[in-house]
Amino acid sequence: MPVLKTKACQEIIKQLPGCPNVWQIFLAILEVPNPSHYSELIVKFMVEVGKEYGFETVVDETNNVILRVPATEGCESWPIVCLQGHTDMVPVKADEIDHDFKTMPIVPRIDGEWLKATQTTLGADNGIGIAMAVAAAIEPGAKHGPLEILCTSDEEVGLIGASAIKPGFVKSQYIINLDSEDAYALCFGCAGGYANHWTGKMTREAYEGTALTLTVNKLTGGHSGCDIHLSRGNALKWQGRMLTGLRSAGIDFRVVSIDGGQAHNAIPGSCVVQLVTPEAEKLTELVTKLGGELKKMFKKTDPNAIVSVTPAEAKFTPMNKACTDSLIDFLLLALAGPQRMSPVVEGLVETSYTTAVIKTTEEEIDVLGSGRSSIESAKFGLFERCCAIGRGVGWETSEMLQAYPGWAPDLDSKLLKTMKVKHLEVLGKEAHCYSIHAGLEAGLLVDAGIKAGRTMDAISMGPTIKNPHSPDEALLIDTVPEMYKLLLATLADFSM
């Protein structure tokens, strides 16, 4: 068992209930620096754990680690089960402190019913999942078939480790991913996805008029997977609506630049257009009207939205009319929001797209977007629509980038049915079963297993974590022993 070295961890473990092995391993992980792109120390830690307990331990080229755990007596013929989590954490700290995530341990603290860090991310995403997996393999008196404990690298920066797993590295048919963040819930499907760029070449020419800046900001934004069903405004689409209204009203103008959005996986909450017009007063009046209509339409989802027109100093010569029209046409055609709801799981978005980031240089406009679907054929169909949009406005569309497969929800899953029964038996309540419109490593592992000729089955579960990826990250303490009991009970009845 790893020995705790820091005073904070040595003191806190005395206060944590119900599953001492899980807590000791988790706190030991907090003492090992493990931000994304810096996996050497956590890999060394996992190798030492494997060596301590005599598990076959393998590290691949991308620092994925697998521990092969023999079955307990009498369970040798049971199918192999893979317990999977990722070893990296998102390194975010409060502005007022100095913390080097590459060299310094996390300092945990208890805040009521929550375990938190001291002004940094905690790393429960996904250190607690790794701890539960290892603890299950060494729990005295536990019963289980052969296990594979798979610890993937760099999940938080693009599912890098899981994407690089080679055939034969994982042999399991059954996957229990321990990276979900809601206790008393079982996730049985996720979306696949991809990103793509469009590039439009700009021709610029002199144009007389007043330079103005049209600003849309303070839209709510959010995650382009988990929040896509909430019908929140997309700032790029808002600008498209207003520019279309100006063009339809016959107001003469030329666009200089457009910039908005921050990340491919975020609904853009702000976008700024710079333009030149000889009709500044009429344009300002109409933008105010159009912006007011948009704010009224999105009052419930984007209550803090701001639309403004202010004087500007043009940073480039304006685009010519043809390029201005192509940009407006693109913004009109650009996909934003759910494209199809799942016919299998009520309320689940099956396929969606977010036009997320737009940037302008003197020579070109670059747009970044991302598509998601739990159905592979729908994902590729979505990309073909992106290509058609590019052709329609005369812009170049990139190939699919950072593509990863979906994990189609299966209500007949044996693993799902088994864990629902165990959840009721062990925890005394029905599990909430759901599929998520975002990427999970389980999707990649299921896809790899199917390609290797195995029939795959997967579930994702975990204790409750709030505010991951922020210094407010918090682990609900009492849900850890609860979900650990469910894991042990499932593994103890896995003859399948």
Secondary structure, DSSP 8 states (H G I E B T S, - for coil): -----SHHHHHHGGG--S-HHHHHHHHHHHTS--BTT--HHHHHHHHHHHHHTT-EEEE-TT--EEEEE---TT-TTS--EEEEEE--B---B-TTS---TTT----EEEETTEEEESSB---HHHHHHHHHHHHHHH-TT-----EEEEEES-GGGTSHHHHT--TTS---SEEEE-----TTEEEEEE-EEEEEEEEEE--B----SEEEEEEEE----EETTTTGGG----HHHHHHHHHHHHHHTT---EEEEEEE-S-TTEE---EEEEEEES-HHHHHHHHHHHHHHHHHHTTTT-TT-EEEEEE---SS--B-HHHHHHHHHHHHH--EEEEEE-SSSTT-EEEEEEEEEEEE-SSEEEEEEEEEESSHHHHHHHHHHHHHHHHHHT-EE---EEEE--B---TT-HHHHHHHHHHHHHHSS--EEEEESS--HHHHHHHHHHHTT---EEEE----EESTTSTT-EEETTHHHHHHHHHHHHHTT---
